[in-house]
Amino acid sequence: MTAPEEAVPRPNATPPLPIRLRPARPADVPALVGLMLRLKRLNEEFDPLLKVRDDAEAQARSVLEANLGDPKAVVLAAEGVGAEKEKVVGFVRALVRERPFYSPEWEGVIVDIYLLPLYRRRGVGEYVLREATAALKGKGAGVVTAEFPAQNEIASRFYAKRGFRPITAVHARSL
Ligand SMILES: CC(C)(COP(=O)(O)OP(=O)(O)OC[C@H]1O[C@@H](n2cnc3c(N)ncnc32)[C@H](O)[C@@H]1OP(=O)(O)O)[C@@H](O)C(=O)NCCC(=O)NCCS
């Protein structure tokens, strides 16, 4: 079988990845808003304290627009290949922020990572994580962290398998 030319080659004769990853651009914003809302709604399923706001769609648009113009942000879009070419099927959003008290001084935080269900469990997440990490390192990050709902065990397993471990915890109660 010939791999689609856009597919990312993988070592050891594993199937090529069904995506092409590239920096997100302004024209992607509507698609990215949709994916970001899916992720936030998924987070809501994990915890009532992550209830999605009524204006989340407008918020997603303005956050993404700000990130796309921010040199300290990384937003990568995963496009499908073949018939799905040019369809944005996943994304990762990450930010480089300063740690005023700790060394390494600059932290790359993966705040959102999302793939449409059909694209999961095929090594795409691992590839997206690796590329986002490289981009964060390129922007000066000396440590990479990931934020996700504590109850999201798939995310916990996904990151643990790639060497991440908890270093701080956010505990909450309603007021
Ligand atoms: C998290 C996510 C990006 C991982 O991408 P992926 O392409 O499925 O991950 P990979 O194929 O590279 O790696 C799979 C590994 O992740 C974990 N994992 C992924 N899906 C899993 C599932 N349904 N059950 C258990 N473990 C799972 C396992 O460690 C798995 O390794 P294994 O297949 O050897 O058991 C993707 O599942 C996703 O978009 N999920 C919904 C959004 C989300 O939860 N985002 C993270 C919080 S912000």
The ligand as an SDF file (V2000), in Angstrom:
LIG
                    3D

 48 50  0  0  0  0  0  0  0  0999 V2000
   -5.3640   12.4980   24.8780 C   0  0  0  0  0  0  0  0  0  0  0  0
   -5.2500   12.2670   23.3730 C   0  0  0  0  0  0  0  0  0  0  0  0
   -4.7390   13.5330   22.6840 C   0  0  0  0  0  0  0  0  0  0  0  0
   -4.2570   11.1140   23.1510 C   0  0  0  0  0  0  0  0  0  0  0  0
   -4.0820   10.9390   21.7600 O   0  0  0  0  0  0  0  0  0  0  0  0
   -3.9630    9.4870   21.1110 P   0  0  0  0  0  0  0  0  0  0  0  0
   -3.5910    9.6750   19.6890 O   0  0  0  0  0  0  0  0  0  0  0  0
   -5.1940    8.7160   21.4190 O   0  0  0  0  0  0  0  0  0  0  0  0
   -2.7530    8.8890   21.9140 O   0  0  0  0  0  0  0  0  0  0  0  0
   -1.6500    7.8730   21.3670 P   0  0  0  0  0  0  0  0  0  0  0  0
   -2.2400    6.8930   20.4140 O   0  0  0  0  0  0  0  0  0  0  0  0
   -0.4540    8.6240   20.9130 O   0  0  0  0  0  0  0  0  0  0  0  0
   -1.2560    7.1770   22.7320 O   0  0  0  0  0  0  0  0  0  0  0  0
   -2.1730    6.3180   23.2620 C   0  0  0  0  0  0  0  0  0  0  0  0
   -1.8480    6.1700   24.7320 C   0  0  0  0  0  0  0  0  0  0  0  0
   -2.6070    7.1300   25.4760 O   0  0  0  0  0  0  0  0  0  0  0  0
   -3.3460    6.4500   26.4890 C   0  0  0  0  0  0  0  0  0  0  0  0
   -4.7390    6.2890   26.0160 N   0  0  0  0  0  0  0  0  0  0  0  0
   -5.2920    6.9110   24.9510 C   0  0  0  0  0  0  0  0  0  0  0  0
   -6.5990    6.5730   24.8350 N   0  0  0  0  0  0  0  0  0  0  0  0
   -6.8450    5.7110   25.8420 C   0  0  0  0  0  0  0  0  0  0  0  0
   -8.0250    5.0180   26.2640 C   0  0  0  0  0  0  0  0  0  0  0  0
   -9.2160    5.1380   25.6290 N   0  0  0  0  0  0  0  0  0  0  0  0
   -7.9300    4.2290   27.3550 N   0  0  0  0  0  0  0  0  0  0  0  0
   -6.7650    4.0930   28.0010 C   0  0  0  0  0  0  0  0  0  0  0  0
   -5.6210    4.7190   27.6500 N   0  0  0  0  0  0  0  0  0  0  0  0
   -5.6670    5.5320   26.5860 C   0  0  0  0  0  0  0  0  0  0  0  0
   -2.6480    5.1000   26.6380 C   0  0  0  0  0  0  0  0  0  0  0  0
   -1.4800    5.2920   27.4260 O   0  0  0  0  0  0  0  0  0  0  0  0
   -2.2610    4.8140   25.2130 C   0  0  0  0  0  0  0  0  0  0  0  0
   -1.1840    3.9410   25.0770 O   0  0  0  0  0  0  0  0  0  0  0  0
   -1.5030    2.4450   24.5960 P   0  0  0  0  0  0  0  0  0  0  0  0
   -2.3000    2.5730   23.3280 O   0  0  0  0  0  0  0  0  0  0  0  0
   -0.1520    1.8500   24.4080 O   0  0  0  0  0  0  0  0  0  0  0  0
   -2.2970    1.8470   25.7290 O   0  0  0  0  0  0  0  0  0  0  0  0
   -6.6120   11.8540   22.7350 C   0  0  0  0  0  0  0  0  0  0  0  0
   -7.0340   10.6580   23.3560 O   0  0  0  0  0  0  0  0  0  0  0  0
   -7.7040   12.8900   22.8880 C   0  0  0  0  0  0  0  0  0  0  0  0
   -7.8260   13.8040   22.0940 O   0  0  0  0  0  0  0  0  0  0  0  0
   -8.5450   12.7450   23.9370 N   0  0  0  0  0  0  0  0  0  0  0  0
   -9.6330   13.6640   24.1940 C   0  0  0  0  0  0  0  0  0  0  0  0
   -9.1360   14.9900   24.7250 C   0  0  0  0  0  0  0  0  0  0  0  0
   -8.3410   14.8750   26.0020 C   0  0  0  0  0  0  0  0  0  0  0  0
   -8.6860   14.1220   26.9100 O   0  0  0  0  0  0  0  0  0  0  0  0
   -7.2640   15.6710   26.0610 N   0  0  0  0  0  0  0  0  0  0  0  0
   -6.3140   15.6380   27.1890 C   0  0  0  0  0  0  0  0  0  0  0  0
   -6.6890   16.5670   28.2680 C   0  0  0  0  0  0  0  0  0  0  0  0
   -6.5450   18.2690   27.8570 S   0  0  0  0  0  0  0  0  0  0  0  0
  1  2  1  0
  2  3  1  0
  2  4  1  0
  2 36  1  0
  4  5  1  0
  5  6  1  0
  6  7  2  0
  6  8  1  0
  6  9  1  0
  9 10  1  0
 10 11  2  0
 10 12  1  0
 10 13  1  0
 13 14  1  0
 14 15  1  0
 15 16  1  0
 15 30  1  0
 16 17  1  0
 17 18  1  0
 17 28  1  0
 18 19  1  0
 18 27  1  0
 19 20  2  0
 20 21  1  0
 21 22  1  0
 21 27  2  0
 22 23  1  0
 22 24  2  0
 24 25  1  0
 25 26  2  0
 26 27  1  0
 28 29  1  0
 28 30  1  0
 30 31  1  0
 31 32  1  0
 32 33  2  0
 32 34  1  0
 32 35  1  0
 36 37  1  0
 36 38  1  0
 38 39  2  0
 38 40  1  0
 40 41  1  0
 41 42  1  0
 42 43  1  0
 43 44  2  0
 43 45  1  0
 45 46  1  0
 46 47  1  0
 47 48  1  0
M  END
$$$$
